[in-house]
């Protein structure tokens, strides 16, 4: 694993996420990052046909949780909502695309990134409203999550598992 590459990708993700917005809505490129790491760590099928047990699920969940913790720390809010949501995305991303559940296609990539973005928004918004004194307007939150999902759609097409890429 090339740590310098991942440190650069993490830094670039947070930089882009904090510097740009779309229709005054904050972006969630950290969801894309957790999804990308999950796709990169997908295990290849073993000779016996097993997909699980490679530890990819745990590595991806840990990476997602780390990214989420960084986001929680940098946002200055309560630690936990992003940690939980990004860790869950990392875990589900590996489990969903092991070909036991789904075989990756561009349309499924779009659906997955939209669902992951919506899941992240719902978890983060819900946990912040439950565990802090922040009052969140549900309509505004839904609009922001919708815009974030639209912005992330191209990544659902571009990012694909190892075996579907021409080069690694």
N, C-alpha and C positions, 0 to 999 in steps of 0.2 A: 504494500500500500504506500502510495506516495503522499506523505503527510504535508509536504510543502504545497502540493497541488490542492489538497483539501482545505488547508488554512487559507490559501488565496481565494478559493471558491466561497468559503464561509464569509471572509472579509468582503468580497465583492457583493455577495447576496445582501448582507446587512447594509452596505453602502447604498446599493440601488434601492433597497426597500425604504430607507430613511430619506433619500433625496428626491424621490419621485412619487407622484400620486396620479390617479386617474379619476377625473371628475371629482376632485377633492376627496377621494376615498384612499385610505392608506393601502399599500400593496402588501401581499403576503408571499413573497418569494421564498420564505423559509419553508412553506408547505411544499413548494416545488423542490427545494433542496432535500428535504426528508424523503420525498417520493423518488428523487434521482438516486439517492444513496441506496434506497431499497431495491431499485431496479439494478443498480451496479452490483449489489451483493447477492443477487438471486443465485441459488445453488444450481449447478448442472445436475441432471438426473444421473444417479449412480447406476452401476451395472445391475443391481438388484431391483431397480425401479423406485427406490425410495427418494423422496425429495427432502424430507425433514431430518433433523439431527445434525445438520451442518453448522448450526449456530448462527446462520445468517439472520434469522428472525431476531435473535437477542442483540447481535451487533447493530442491526438496523434500528431496532427500538432504542438502544442505548445512544446511538448517534442522533436520532430524532429528539430524544429527551435532552441531550446535551445542547442541541441547537435551540430547543424550547427554553431551557434554563438561561442560556445566553440572552435570548429575546426577552424573557421575564426580567432579568437583571438590567438590561439596557433600557427597557421601557419604564423602569422605576415603579412598576406595579407589584402586586403580590406575586410571590414566586409560586408557580404551580400550574396555572392554566395552560400556558404554552408548552411547558415541560410535558404535561400529560397528553396534550393533543398531538404534538409532534412525535412523541414516543409511540403513540397509538398508530399514527400514520406510517411510521417506519415499520412497525410490526405487521400491520395489515397489508402494506405494500408488498412485503416478501411473501406472505402467506397467500395473497390473492393471485399472484402471478407465477406460482410454481407449476402451472399446467395441471395441477390436481383440481384447482378451482377454476381458473380461467387461462386461456391461451391469449397472449397479447395481440391486439389489433389496434390500428390507429383510432378507431371509433371507441374501443374500450379504454384506450389511453385518455381520450377526451372525457368520457364519462367518469373515469376514476379520478382524474385531477379535479373535476368539478365537484364530485362528491367529497373528496378529501378537503378541498377548500371550504365547502359548506360545513363539513364536520368540524374542521378547525375553528371556524367562526362561531358555530353554535356552542362548542365546548368552552372556548375562551370567553365569549360573551356571557354564557350561563354561569361559569365559575366566578367570573368577576362580579356579576350581579349578586350571586349568592354569598360570596365570602368577603365582599367589600361593601362600602356604603355608596357605591356608584349606582346611580339610577340610569338605566339604559332604555332608550326608546326602541321598542321591538321593530317598528317599521323602518326606522333609520338603520338599525343593525342589519335587517334583512336586505335593504338596498345596498349597503356597503358590501355585504357578503356576496350578493349577486354580481356586483361590479368586479370584485376580486376574482370570482370564479371565471368571469368573461376574460379578464386579463390573463389568467393562467391557462386558458384553453390551448393556445399554441404549444405550450410545453407538453401537453398531453399527447400531441402528435409527434413532436421532435424527440422527446426522451423515450427510449425504448430499451428493453432488456438486451443483454450482451449478444445473445445469439441472433438478434434481428438487426444488429449494426454491421456495417461493412468493415469498419475498423474500430479498435478498442482504444 
